[in-house]
Amino acid sequence: MTSCWSCTAAASEEAAACSACGALLRIRGKYRVSRRLGQGGMGEVYEALDLALDRKVAVKLLFGAATAKPESSVTQVVMLG
């Protein structure tokens, strides 16, 4: 069990989105979202943990596809730190 980065509600490790507030929790099943870093006119950037590499990354998502299909809206993944 984990908690939502946005509202701190309890959430399962496998949940793609928070059942309480709808915040994105996982992307492609590979990235666990820690927080939203920013939002612009075309999309959002999240800090996440790459579960395969155990490293912090920034994941950029475009609006439109971001809520419906996060796996197809990932435009860039960059290692942090």
C-alpha positions as a printed Julia matrix, in Angstrom:
81×3 Matrix{Float64}:
   0.0    0.0     0.0
   1.2    3.5    -0.83
  -0.3    6.97   -0.72
  -1.3    9.46   -3.38
   1.23  12.24   -3.98
  -1.6   14.75   -4.47
  -4.17  14.06   -1.73
  -2.29  11.5     0.48
  -5.18   8.99    0.27
  -4.21   5.32    0.5
  -3.64   3.65   -2.87
  -2.5    0.23   -4.03
   0.99  -0.12   -5.49
  -0.48  -1.13   -8.88
  -3.1    1.63   -9.17
  -2.73   3.84  -12.26
  -4.72   6.7   -10.72
  -5.88   7.73   -7.25
  -9.45   6.62   -6.55
 -10.0    9.64   -4.27
  -8.75  12.55   -6.4
  -7.92  11.05   -9.81
  -4.23  12.02   -9.72
  -1.93   9.98  -11.95
   0.02   7.44   -9.87
   1.68   5.2   -12.48
   2.67   5.64  -16.1
   3.09   2.58  -18.37
   3.33   0.47  -15.22
   7.02   1.36  -15.3
   7.06   4.79  -13.63
   5.61   5.55  -10.17
   4.71   9.25   -9.96
   6.11  11.2    -6.98
   4.79  14.68   -7.82
   3.88  17.03  -10.62
   6.8   19.31  -11.49
   4.96  21.62  -13.84
   2.11  22.19  -16.25
   1.95  24.19  -19.46
  -0.32  24.77  -22.39
   0.4   21.4   -24.03
   1.13  19.04  -21.17
   2.5   18.19  -17.75
   5.86  17.05  -16.36
   6.01  14.61  -13.46
   8.82  13.46  -11.21
   8.65   9.68  -11.06
  10.61   6.61  -10.07
  11.69   4.29  -12.87
  10.87   0.99  -11.18
  13.17  -1.07  -13.43
  16.25   1.14  -12.91
  15.38   2.42   -9.39
  16.14   6.0   -10.5
  14.33   9.32  -10.41
  13.14  10.53  -13.8
  11.08  13.35  -15.25
   8.25  12.19  -17.51
   6.57  14.6   -19.93
   2.95  13.9   -20.94
   0.88  15.71  -23.55
  -2.67  16.81  -22.72
  -5.55  14.94  -24.31
  -3.97  11.52  -24.17
  -2.58  12.04  -20.65
  -5.72  10.97  -18.8
  -7.08   8.47  -21.32
  -3.9    6.61  -22.29
  -0.8    7.68  -20.35
   1.28   5.01  -22.11
   0.79   6.65  -25.51
   1.23  10.25  -24.35
   4.77   9.97  -22.94
   6.91  12.26  -25.05
  10.14  12.3   -23.08
  11.78  10.64  -20.08
  14.89  12.22  -18.55
  17.01  10.95  -15.64
  17.16  13.3   -12.65
  20.14  13.68  -10.34
